[in-house]
Amino acid sequence: MALTQEQNLSSVPTGFLTTGMFWLVLFLIAGLVFFHEGFNALLAAWELPEYSHGPLIPVLSLLLFLRQLKDVPVNLAPVTDRGPGIALMLVAMTLGALGKLSQINEVVTYAIILWVGALLLISWGWQQGKQFWPPVLHLVYMLPLPGVIYYKISTSLQVFSSELGVWMLQLLSVPVFLEGNIIDLGVYKLHVAEACSGLRYLFPIMSFSYVFAVLFKGSVWHKAVLLLAAVPITIVMNSVRIAFAGWLVNYVGLDYLEGFTHFFEGWIIFMICVVLLFLLAWVMLRFSGSRLGLVDALDLDTSGWASQVARIRFIAPSRALIFSALLLGAGAIAWEIRPQTATTTVDREPFTVFPARLGAWDGDIPEVLAPDVAENLAADDYLSVHFTHSARTAPVQLFIAWYDDQTQGGIHSPEICLPGAGWEIAKLDRIDIAPQMGLAAPYNLNRAVIQRDQTRMLVYYWFEQHGRHTAWDFAAKMYLLWDSITIGRTDGALVRLTTPIMSGETEADAEARLQDMFRETVDILPRFVPGLDA
């Protein structure tokens, strides 16, 4: 039978360490061991500025859970709907195993969320456990984004923040010129790098707006507005910071810029965004005719939470809990004692011995990237060289970035870095160039036309992985997961060919140069970017 909240304390067993508690603790320990790669990845991600809010997320989720638990009566009747919890746990273990096998620890972190949800469904059953989805969903905010998504969002925010910041500076009559995400003030250039993209503030603000929306007593659409407002508020505040920094440089001087930047980093921006969320909630209350004050509109009642913690003693030693604890434990033990597979060593030549001549094309001295560019690229080996041809009107640049292990970051698409360097992608097509080149197997790549001011360039680029030529970066990540499990390889490379579209010539003329250089490149490429037979 179901007990009221007033009756629950009198029904608590006298012995705290009940049999149910034993199996619950075993379930938790087994999960911590089985998913330990994911927990290690979380701890590493939380050291980064944009994810430094991560440790607060489980605490806030726990408080949300205890708050919700007050509305769920104690039920001592037999629970017969624990099956969905077992199914979810099996999905979590499968996803975790894929992440462990592929050595992509971020995948294991995603499985942790499913594991927590499975614990609640197994402990309370489907009918009661499904009510706890808000605190479980909130745990998503502690996860690091996949590298591909992170770079795409980061680049988009950089470009948008730069454009909005420049617009604000123009309103303030500050002479300014924008080139990509570089704001040129004449006497100084402000670079809107990753640290200024807004991500550092976006993730914690989104988490706060989620909790704020859950606690808000307004209508569903009020909650939706509060939840969605985090993104525009953060971007606007970041643009305000950029604009004010530009104004400071123009009217006060460079000496004050560093102090201003440090002052407005981190929690200052966060607190301003929080105040704006509160103001938005107050405005919605006023326009909706509600008589509630802003404080009254938030469910901040923390009474009775201690008694909710005591309800852990009601968890029954069900067959579902026992089975799940034993299965998790067996999986953890099996993984730890499994035979260790030898690390696949790829036999490749370094780019230092790359030929200075390819067919009729002569290469210049290879370019050494600037330290900040090389750091952002994070490649284990790279080649950047211009090739010229006596019969061709313009050179072709060959750029290759090689990564021994792409699971630790790896390749990101030129679609990400080109806009940040001031290039606009005027045209982008994913094509199979094999029919044009007379190749037997498909050869997928990206064909892009980029421009900056009056300069136009034609670009071929693709992701080279174990003899597979991939144009789409998301597909490359999926192949990385598959190849890591099946052949034990996580290496790969980005290959890019670039040539200018000269004045008076057509795209077809420039493409003829690229295709000529492409033929020479693909013949020698396997020596430096090995295929499956390496």
N, C-alpha and C positions, 0 to 999 in steps of 0.2 A: 504494500500500500504506500501511497505518497504521504509524506509528513509535511506539516507546515514548517515555516522557518522558526516559529516559536518552539516547536517540539524537537527540532533537530539536535540541540545540544544534549538533551536528556537521553537521546538514543545513541549517543556516541559510545562505542565500545570502550571499556575501561583500559584495556591494553593497547597502547599506541602502535606498537609494531605487530599488527595483525598479519595473517597470512597474505591478504591482499597487498599489504604494504611491501612485503618481501618480494612478490612478483613484480610490483611496480618499480621498485628500486632496481631489480635485475633487468627489467625492460630498459630503464634509463641508462644503466651502465653499459649494457650491450649496445644500445644505440650510440652512445658516446664513442665507443671503440670502433663500431662498424663505420660510422660517418666521420671519423677523426680527421681525415684529409679535408673534409668540408669545414670543420671547425678551425683547422689550422689556416685554411684560406681566408676565413672570416677575420681571424686575428691579424693576418697580414694586411688585408684590405683596410681594416679599421685604423691602421697606422697612417694611411693616406689622408690628406686634408679633406677631400670630398666625401670620405666615408668615416670621418672621425666621430660622427654622431652614432655610429653603429652600436656600441655597447649599451646605449640608452634604450634601444628599440625593444630588446627582450624584456627589460624592466617595465616599460610602458605597456607592452602587450600583456604581461602578467597582471598589471593593475586593471587593465580593461577586462581581462578574464574574471578577476575577483569581483569587479563591479557587476558584470553580467550574471555571475553565479548567484548573486543575491536574489535574482528574479526567477531562479530555477529551483523548485522545491526538491527536498531530499526524497529519493525514491528507493525504498528497500525491497520493492517487488522484483521478481526475476526479470532480467533484461534479455530479450530474445533477438534484438536487432543489432548485434555487434559485427555482423558479416561485412558491411561496408567498411568498417574500420580495418578488418584484416585485409580486405582487398586493397585499400589505400596503402597499407603498410607494405604489401607485396610490390606495389608500384614504386613506392619510395625506395625499397631495397634494390629493385631492378635499375632504377635511375642512378642510385648511388653506385651500384656495381659497374654500370657503364662509365661513370666518371672515374672510378678507381682504375678500371682496365685501360682507359684511354689516357690516364694521367692528367685529365683536365679537372682540377679540383673544384672549379666553379660549378661544375655539374653536380658534384656531391653536395654543395651548399644548397642548391635548389631542392634536392631530395630531403634535406633536413626539414624544410617547411612541411612537406607531405608527411614526414615522420611525426611531427608534432600534431598535425591534424588527425593522423591515425590513432595516436595515443588518446586523444579526447573522444573519438568515436568508439574506440574499444572500451574505454572506461565508463562512458555514459550511455552508449548505444546511439543509434542513428537519430531517433526522435529528439533526444535531449542534446546530444553532442553537436548536431548540425547548427544549433543556435549560437555556438561559440565561434562562428566563422570570422566575425570582425577582428578579434585579437590575433587569430592565426594569420589572416590576410595582412595584418599590420606588420608581421615579421618580414614581409617582402622588402620593406624599406631598409633592412639591415644588410641586404645582399649587394655585392658588387655587380655592376652591370657587365654583361659580356663585352669583351674588348671592341668588337665590331660596332655594337650599339652605342657604347660609350663614346667612341670617336665620332660617330655620326651626329649624336646629340651635342657633343662638345663643340664640334665645328659649326653646327647650325646656330648654337647659342652665341658663339664667338662672332659670327657674321652679323646676326641680328643685333647683338649688343653694340657692336661697332657702329652699325648704321644708325641705330637709335641714338647712341651717344653723340655721333657727329651731327645729327639733326638738332639735338639739344644745344650743342656748341654753336651751331649756325644761328639758332634763335638768340643766343647770347652775343651775337656779332663777333664771334671768335673766328678768324680765318683758319680754315682747316681743310685738309684733303685726305680722303680715305682711299687706301690701296689695300684691298683684301681686309685683313683685320689689323692693319697698321695705320694709325691715325697720325698724319704728318702735320705738325704745328709750325713747321718752318725751323724753329730753334730746337725742336725736340720731336722725337718720334715715339708715340705710345704704342706698345705692342700688346694687343688683347690676347694674351696667351691662355693656356688651359686654366691657370689659377684664377683668371679674371673672367672666365666664360660663364660664371653663374652656377656651375655644378656644385661648387663648394657650399653654396647656400641653398641650392634647389632641393637636394635630397632631404636635409633636416627640416626644411620648411614644408615639404610635401608630407613628411611624417607628422609634423605638428598639425597641419591642416586636417589630416586624416583623424587624429585623435580629437581635434576640435570639432569636426563634423559629427563624430560619434557621440560626443558629450552634449552637443547642441540640441536643445529641445524644440527647435523650429521644425518646419515642414521638410519633406524629403527634398524639395527643390532648393531650399535654403542650405541643406547639408551638401547637396551637389555643387552649388555655387562656391561654398567654402572650400570644398575639396579641390575643385578645378582652378580656383583663384591663385593657388600657390605658384603655378608656373608663370603667369603674366606678372604677378607682383614681384617675384624674384628677378625676372629679366629686366623689368623697368628699374628696379632698385640698382641692379648692376650697371645699367646704362647711365643712371644718375651719377653713380660713382665715377664712371669713366668720364662723363661730361664735366664733372666738378674737378677731376684731376687735370683735364685739359684746360679748363678755365684758370686753375691755379698756376699751371705752367706759363700760360700766356700773360697773366696779369700780376702775379706775385713772384714767380721765379721757380727754378728747379730745386732750390734749397729746401722748399717746404713740401715737395712732392713725396719724398720717402716717408716723412713723418705722417703725412695724411694717409698714405697707402696703408701703413701699419695700423693706424688708428681705426680705419674703417674696414679692416679685414675681419673675418670670422664673426664673432658674436655681435658686433655692432650692427652689421647688416642684418643678421638673423633677428635681432630684437626689433629693428625697424619694421621688418616684414611681419613679425608677430603683431606689432601694434596696428599695422594696416589691416591684418585679418580681423582683429577685434573691431576696428572701425567699420569694416565691411559688414560684420555681423550686426553691429548696432544700427547701421543704416537699414538693413533688411528688416530688423524688428520694428523700426519706426514706420517704414512704408507699409508693412503688413498690418499695422494697427495693433500689434501686440502690446500689452501692458507690462510685460516682463522687463525687468532691467537686465543689463548684459550679464551680470553675475548670476542672477536668478535663472537666466536662460541656459546656463551650463549646469549639467548634472555633476556637481563636485562633491557629492555626499560620499564620504569615506568611512562612515560608521559601519560596523559589522564585518569589516574585511578580515579581522582576525578569526572570527568564527567561521568564515568561509574557508580559510586555510585549514581549519580543523576538520573540514569535510573530506579531506583526503583519506580519513580513516574509514570512510564508507565504501571505498573502492573494493569491490568483491574479487576474490581469487577465481575469476571466471576462466572457463576453458580457453576463451579467446585470448585473454591476457597471458595465460600460461603458455599457450602455443606461440604467441607473438614473441614473448621474452626468450623462449628456447630457440626459436628460429633465428632471431636476431643474434643471440649468443653463438649459435652454431655458425652463422654466416661470418661473424667477426673472427671466430677461431679458425675457420677454414681459410679466410683471407690471410691471416697472420702466418699460418703454417704451409701455405701453398708453395710449390717449387718456384724459385726465383728464375724468371726468364732473363737471358742475357740481353743487355742493351744492344740494340742494333747500331752498328758503326757504319756510317756512310763514307764510302771511299770517293772523295771528290778532290779536284785540284783547286787551290786557292786562286782568287782573282789576281794575285800578284803576277801570275804566269799567263794571264790572258793575252792572246796574241795582239801585237800592235798593228797587224794588218789582217783584214778579212776580205779575201778576194781582191777587188780593186779599191777597197776602202782603207784609208790610212787613219790610224788613231792618234790623237794627241796624247800628251802626258795625262794619265788618269787624275781626275779632280779629287782633292781632299775636302770633305765636307766640313763646314764650320762646326765647332764643338757642340753648340746647342742643337744644331740640325742632326748631327750624328747621335746625340743623346736621345732625341725624340724618335729617331729612326730605330735605334736599339737593335741594329742588325749585327750578326756575328761576322759577316764579311759583306763587302759591297764593292761595286764597280760603277764609276761614273766617268764616261769618256766620250768625247766628240770624234766622230769619224767623218772624213771628207773624201770626195771622189772627184777626180780631175774632170770627169764629164758631167758632173752634177752641179747645179747652181747653189746649193745650200748643204750644210752638214746635217748629220743625223746624230742625236745623242742616244747612247745606249746606257741605261741604268739598270742594275740588277742588285737587289738586296736579298741576301741569303740568311736564313735562320736555322740554327741547329735544332731548336725546340720551339715550336710555335705555341705550345701550351702555356708559356710564361709571358704572353702578350702577342708577339709575332706581328704578322703583316697587317697593315691597314691600307685601305684603298686610296689611290690618288684622288678619288672623288672627295676625300676628306681633307687632304693637305693642300690641294691646288687652290680652292677658294680662299683658304687662310693666307696664301701667298699672293693674293690679289688677282688670281686668274678666274675668269668666268667660264663655266662649261657651257658653250653655246650649243653643242650637239653631242649626244652620247648614244651609241648603238652597240649592242652586243651581237657579234657576228661570228660565223664559222668561216674562217679564211681559207680552209683546206681546198675548196673547189677552185678558188682563184690561183692558188699556189701549186695546184696539181698534187696535193698531199693525199695519201690513201685514207688516213684516219682523220676524224674531226679535230679541228684546232680552233677552239673558242677563245676569243679575245674581245676587248673593248676598243672601239674606234671612237675617238673623241676629238672635237674641234674646240680648242680653248682660246680665249682672247683676253688681252689686257691693253687698254687704250687702243692703239692702232695695230698692235702686234697680234698676229694670229698664228696658232701652231696646230699641227695635226699630230695626234698621239695614238699609238697602239700600246696597250698594256694588258697583262694577264697574270694569273697566279699559277705558278708551275709547281706541281706536287706529284712526285713519284711517277713521272711520265704522263700525268694528267694535266691538261691545259684548261683552266677554268676562268671564266670571265666574271662570274658573280662572287662577291666576297663571302656572302652567307653560305653559298654552296661549297666554297673552299673550306669553311669551318666544319661543315657536315662531313666532307670527305676526310678532313683531319681527324675527326672523331672515329670514323670508320677505319681509316688506315692505322691509327694508333692501336686499335684493338686487334685488327686482323694481321698486320705485318709488323707492328711494333715501331713504326716510324712516325715522327712528328716534325720532320724537317720540311722546308719548302722555301720558295723564293717568289719575289715580285719581279717581273721583267717589264721594262718600259722602253719604247722607242719614240723619239720626239724629233720633229723637224719643223722649221718655220714655213709658213705659207707666204712666199715672197710676193712683193708688189708686182702685179701684172700676170701672176700665174694662178692656175686653178687648183682646187683641192685635188683633182686627179693628178696634176703634175707633182704635188707634194707627196701624194700617196704612192706614186711610182718609186720615189726615193725610199720611202719606208718599206715597201715590199721588196725592193732590191736588198736593203739591209736586213730585212726579216729573213730572207733566204739564207744569207750568210750566218746570221745569228743562230737560227734553229739547228744548223748543222753542227755547230761547235758547242752548243749549250749543254748537252748531256755530260760533258767533261766536268763542268762546274756546278751543274744542277742535276744530279743523277736521277735516272728513272727507276723503274721497278727492279731492274737487274743489277742495281748497285750492291 
